[in-house]
Each structure stands twice: as C-alpha cells, then as structure tokens.
C-alpha cells in the first residue's frame, strides 16, 4: 500500500509510529487471536473500512517498528507486544486545572522528552477530536513530528491542512484518492513562506507534491514529502511579539510612547530586545509588538482561560513571547528556546563590618605589641648613636650612624629583615 511505502521511506524505523483512528467503527473489540490482525477489528457495519485498515495494520506490523494505536472504546486495550495502546484515557480538562499551580509551573521541559515522531491520522470529519485526544498526552504529543493524514475526499484537503496549521503542525502530508482515478492517490502539502502556497505563515494554496498507485505502490524519485518548511529568509514577514516592560530584559521607549499610540508600542533596549533584533535581522523579518497584556507573564482566569503573555501565545495572538522567561513558566503547549542566560541561586547573609584600608597595617599587631616594638627601636637607635659617636673614633664610622634618623632607619630595616644601606665599620657597631 501507499501508506506502507511512505512509512518506510520517510518515517524513522526506530521511532514509535502513532496510528489515530476516528470514532466511527474502525475499532470494535480487542483481539482474541493475537497472531492474526484480521480478527482485531471485526466491524460488520463497515466491512470495507475494516478490511482496509486490517490490511494496513498487517503491512505496518511487518516493518517491526513500535506502533501505538489511538482510538475510541475498549479496543484500545490490545496486548500485542509491538502494538501498544495509551495506558489511560485522556485527563479531563477540569481535573488538570484543579492541579496545584505549583506543580504546573514547576513542570520543566525536561519532563516532556521522548515524544513520538511519526503520526498517521485516519480521519473522516473527526480531525479536531482526534487532535484533541492526541494532545491530551503532553508527554508524547509532538507537533514537530511528521504527520500523514489519510482522507477520503479531495475537497477537504484545504480544510485539513488549515486545521493542522492552527495546531502548529507544518510537517503534514494529506493522502487522498485522485479525482480521476480511485486507484491513484495524490499527496498534498503546503509551504508557509513560499508563495503562492503560503504567505507569511498563512495557507493560501495546497501543493501536489507526489502521486502513488495502489497496485504498484511507488513514489516519484528525488521528491521529499517532508522538506524543511521554515526558510532562513522571511522576506520581511512580521513576527508578532507579546511582551511587557521588565528591566533589564525589556525596556520601553519613553519618548516614542508619548508620540505614538499604544497599538504601535516600541521598546528601546533590553537583553531580550537586543537578541530579538539580532534574530529578525538575520532572518530578514520584522518584529511587531502587541500592547502589553494585563497581568504578568501568565494569568489564569475563573473561566479557565489564560491571560498575559501566555494567553497571547496560546491563543495565537502572538508568535513569540519574551520577558525574562525561565523554565519555571514551562507549559505543555509552549515551546521554549535554548537558554541564553543562566541564573545562579545564592544564600544571603549579613555582611561583616569593613575596616578602613589604612587600618590594615596597624591591625597586624595589638597595641601593647606595637608599643613594645617602638620602645625597642628607640632604645636600639640611641644605643647605636652612642656607639657611633663616643665608642669609636669619629672618622671610622659611617655618617649614616651618626644621626638619630639614620640609626632609626637602620633599626627599621633590621626589623623588616632587609639589608641596610651601608654596613657599619667598627666592631662595636657590628
């Protein structure tokens, strides 16, 4: 089948494959004989659908990759080792809100790793419900993965791709039977920043990227179904930013605030603003700031909605939120960039009283010790002066030792352990 071909060529064989089914009879009861997949889905009301999906499971099971089936009812509880199911039903929204806010705010990005990378969505007017069910598992939901949406009507391609865009899923391909030949399948996608398919991230037109025939499933060579869709040149497209003044990260321009209306708010400087200006310059994009939201980074209202910068990003009013953000503000629906600043946690203690710098010399010894040293130096200097003037002939001794100042200098040098300028000549002085 074409689905198996796409899976083998474009999905990582070492990663888990998620198969999502609509709630319209694709699954009915768990398997009795685990060796035959045709007995897992026994739906007499939709024989064609059941046989098609059973064949798909058989083909995917042959690839020996981990498979997760997501669908309604008790059919989730299948004990096939390689085909596991989600262990618990999706948590209720009200129950999640009832959690302690401390737990929500402390959920860092390190708790949302090991996400699934490959998805197959078998949809039939149930895409929104399927996405909501998948997103209810934040530890596994990955909007950056590769999505293959299997459809029945070509008229719904635009709607499906637009719905996936609203859910921030860009690596998506829609597989739909061709209008001219039901045995041929067309593969559609779109490019957010490549006209005429997309314009500044908005869907304008779908693109037929490949075809596949059911009898001999093969794709056109050298055509990637999941090419990079975020360019390095945004061609001047705006990036909507939600922020609020918070020094030193975001500093508002007072002069421009007085001259311009609030809708055209600008920011003068700040760590985050400088980094944002560098990014927009490198991407050839422009930054457009929303008016500062009410509250702080995040505000939770009684009607179970979010405000602040978090609300602007969650509800699509902004593409980016900046304001000295830390991992403490991690939410399952928000992606955090690589950290560019580190905060250190410290203990604060009272600071000891500082002594004047000139007092550092006198604090070497206590006052009695200093008095004793001064007395010893004076006595030694007087003794040296007497020996130089009266104990020897006047002409024999050095002139430095015949004055009180010279004797004090020599005694101080001896105290410090350095050499004197001139050695004494007479034996008594030595």
N, C-alpha and C positions, 0 to 999 in steps of 0.2 A: 504494500500500500504506500501511497504518497507520504502518509504521516510517518511511517517507519523510516522511509528514506530521509525525510527531513530530520528526524530524530538522530539517525546515525551520522549524518553529515554535519549537523550544526549544534547538537547538544552534547555536552561533556559526558562521556560514558561513566565517569567516576562519580558524578554528582547525582543526587536524587531527582527523579522525574515526578512531578505532581500532575495528576490527571483529574480535572474537575468536571463533574457531570451535572446537568440540570436536574431539577426536581420534577421530572415528568415521565418517570417509568423506566429510566435507564438501569436502575438498580432496584431489586425487589427483595432478595433473600440471600443469606450467606451460603457459601458453597458447602456441599456435603462431601463430594469427591474433590480433594484439592488438586489432584493431578490433571483434571480436565477443566479448563477455564470456561468451556461452553455451558457448564452447569452452574456457574456462579450467578449469571444473570438470566433468570427464567421469566421472561415477560411475554405472556401470550397476547397482551393487548397491543404490543408494538413489536412484532416479530422481526421486521426488517431492521429496526434500530438495534434490537438486542443482538441479532446475528452480526451486524456490522461492528458493534462495539466489542462483542466477544472475540471476533477475529482480530480486532485491534489489540486487545489485551494479549492474545496469543502471540502476535508478532512482537509486541514490546517485551513480553516475558522472555523471548528468545535472545534479547540483547544482554541479558544478565546484568541489568542495572537496577539499583533500588528504585522502587515505584511506590508512590503514595496516592491512594485513591481518595478523592474528596467528593462526597455526595451525600444525599439525604438518607434518613432512615437507618434501620438496623443493619443494612447491607454493608455499612462501614466496617463492621467487626469481622473482618476476614483474617484468618490466621495463616495465610500464605507467608512464609518467611521473607521472600523478596518483595512482597507486595503488602506493605503495612498500611494501617489506617491511622488517622488522627486519634489519639487516645481519648480525648474528652470533647464534648460539644463546645461550641464557641461560648466564651463567657458573656453573660448578659451585660449590656452597657451600664445599667444602673448599679449592678454589683461591682463593676470596675470603678465607677465613680465613688462608691462607698468605701473604697480602699483608703487607707491613710494617705494623706497628701505627702507625708514624709517618704513613704515607700515609692510613690510615683516620681517625686523629684530626685530621689536617690538612684533611680534606675539609669545607670550609665550605659553608654554604647557597647561596653564590653559584654553586656548581658544579651545582646541581640546579634550574636555572630552565628556561624554555621547555618546561614539561611539557604533556602532552596534556590537553585539557579535556573531550572528549566520547568516550564509550565505548558500543559496542553489543556485548553478550555473548550470543552464540547458544549456549545451554548445554543439555546433556542428561546430567545426572548427572556432569558433569565440571567443575563450577564451581570447586571448590577447586584443581584442577590449572591451570585457566585463570588464576585469580587469582595463583597462584604464578609462573606463566610471565610474566605481565604485570609483577609486582612485581620480577622478576629484572632489570629495566631501571630502576634508580633514577633515572636522568636523565630519564625520560619518565613513569614511574608517578605518577599524581596521584589519591589517594583523595578529594580535594576536588572532583573533576570531576563531570560529570553522567553517570549510568550508566543505560542501558536494557537490561534483561535479558529476552531472548526465550525463553519456555518453552513446553512442550507440555502440562504437566499442572498443573491448578489446585491440586492437593493439595500441591505443592511450594513454593507461594508463601511460606508461613511459614518454611520451611527456608532458602530462598534469601535472604530479607530478613534473617534472623538471621545467616546466614553473611556477608553483606555488612556487617552491623553489627560482627561480630567483626574484620573487615578495616578498620574505621573508615571505611566508606563509608556516608554518610547520604543523599546526593542520588541515590537509586536508585528506579527505577520498574520493576515487573515486568509484562511484556506476556504475557498468557496467553489462549488461546481460552476463551470463555464456556462454561459447562457446559450451558446451554440451547440455544445456537446457535453452531455451529462457525464460522460466518461473521462472528461478532461477537467482538471482543477486549476483554477487561477490563484495566484498568490499575490496579495496586495499589501502594501505598507505605505508609509509616508515619511517625509523628511522635514523636520520642524523649521529649519533655517535655509531651505533650498527651494526657491520659487521654481515653478508655480505650486509645488506640493505644499509648502509651508511658508508662512510669513511671520518672522519674529516669534516662533513657537506656536503659532496658531495654524490649525489644519485648514487648508484651502482645497486640496485635491489629492485623491489617492493615486498611487502609482502601481502599475502592474510590473512586478519585478521578476516573475518566473511563472512557468507552467509545468504541470505534471499530469501524466496519463495514468489511468488506473490499471490498464493491462500490463504495461511495462513501466513501472514507476521509475522515472529518472528526471533529473532537473537539468536545466541549461548549464553547461560548464562555465566556470570562472565568474559566476554570479553569486554574490553573498546575500543571503536573506537578512542578515543582521549586521550591516556595516555600521561604522561609527556615525552617529547622527548629530552629535554636538560639535560644531566646527570650531576652529581656532579664530575665525574671523566672523563676528556677529554683524558686520556690515551696518554698524550704528544702531542696532536694535536696543531698546531700553531694557534695563534691569530694574524692576520695581523693588525698592528697598524700604523696609519698615524699621525705624529706629527712634530713639529719643535721646535728648542731651544727657550725657553722663560722662563727666570728665574723669580720667583723661582719654577715654575711648572715643567719645563723640562730643564735639564742642560746636555749639550753634553760632552762626554768624549774626552778631547783634545788629550790625549796620544793615545787612540785607533783610533781616527780619522786620526792620522798621519800614523798609522801602517796598517790600513785596508782600503779597497776600500769603495767608497760611498755606494755601494749596501749593505754592511754589517754594516751599521751605528748602533752605540750603544749609549746609554745615561747613564751617570754616576749616576745622582741623580736628585732630584726634588720631589715636593709633589705628582704630578701625577704619576711619575715613581715609587715612593715607594708604592703607592696604587695599581698600576698595578702589581708590583712584588708580592704583597701580594695576589691579586686575582688569578694570574696564579699559584702561589704556592698552594693555597687551591684547585684549580680546576685541578691540575696536568696537566697544559697546558704550552705552551712556547710562548713567545712574539717575534714576528718578525717585525722589524721596516722597513717601507718604507723610501726611501730617502726623505728628507724634500721637500715638494711641493713648487712650485713657488707661490709667494704672501703670503698672511696671512691666517687666518682661512678660509675665503671664498673669492673667486674672480669670478666675473661674466664677461664672455667674450661676444664680439659682436655677436658671432654665437649662442647665447642663451644656452651656456653650463656653468657649474660651474667648477672652479678650486680650488686649495688649499686643505685643509683638507676636506672641504665639498664635493668637487668633488671626492676625493678618496673614501669617504664613500658612496656617492650617486650612483656612477657608479660601485660599487662592487670591487674596487681595494683594499679596506681595510675593515676589520670587525669593527674597533673601531677608533675613533678619540679623541685625548686628547691634550689639550694645554691651560689650564686655561679657559675652556669653561664656559660660563654663559648662562642664559636663553635668553639673547639678541640675541643669534645665533640660535634660535629655527626655524626649518623648518618642514613643514608637513611630509616630507619623512624621517626625522631623529627622533630617539627616544633618549630622554635624561634620564640619570640615576637619582637616588635620589641625591639631593645636599649633598655634604660632606664638604662644606666650605661656609661661609656667608661673604658677602662684605657689609660694612657699608658706607653709604653716609654721608659726613660731609661738613660743611661750613668752609672755610679757612679765617682767619682774621689775621692782623699783630700782632705779639707777643709783649706784653708790655716789656719795658726795665726792666731787672732784677737787683735788688740791691744785693750787696755782703752780705753774711750771717752774717759777723761780724758787719755789719751796722744795723742789726735788733734791737740791744739793744739801740743804740743811736737814732734811729728813733721813739722811744716811745714818747719822748718829743721834743719840739723845743729847739733851742739853748738858748734863754732867760730863759726858764724854768729850763734847766739844770744848768745854771749859778746861778740862784736863789737858787736852791737846794744845790749846792756846798757851797755857801756862808752861808746858814743857817746851814749846817752840821759843817762847820769850827767854826762858832760862838758858836754853841751848845757845840762842843768839847772843845773849850777854856774855856767856862763858867764852864763845868763840871770839867775840870782840876783845875781851880782856887778854886772851892768849895771843891774839894777833898784835896788839899794841904794847903790852907790857911783858909778855913772857918771852919774847924773842926780840932780836934787833929790828928796828923799824924798817930797814930796807930789805929784809929777807922775805917777808910775807907778801902775798898778792894784794893789790889795792882793794879787791872786792871784799876782803875780810876785815878791812879797817874801818868800815862804816856799819851802822846798825841795820840799814836797809839791805846791804849786801849779805850780812850774816842771816837775816830773816829769809832772804831768797834762797840761800843755800840750804837752810834748815827745811824749808818747804819742799825743795827738790828732793832732799833725802827722805822726807815723809812720803812723797809720791813715788819713790823708787826710780827716779830718773837721775841722770848724771848732772853734776854741777858744771857751770861754765868753765871754771879753771880749778885744777887740783891744788890743794894747799902745799906749800913748800916745806914748812917747818915740821919737825917731828911731833911736837905737842898738838898742833892743829890736825895732823893726820890721825 
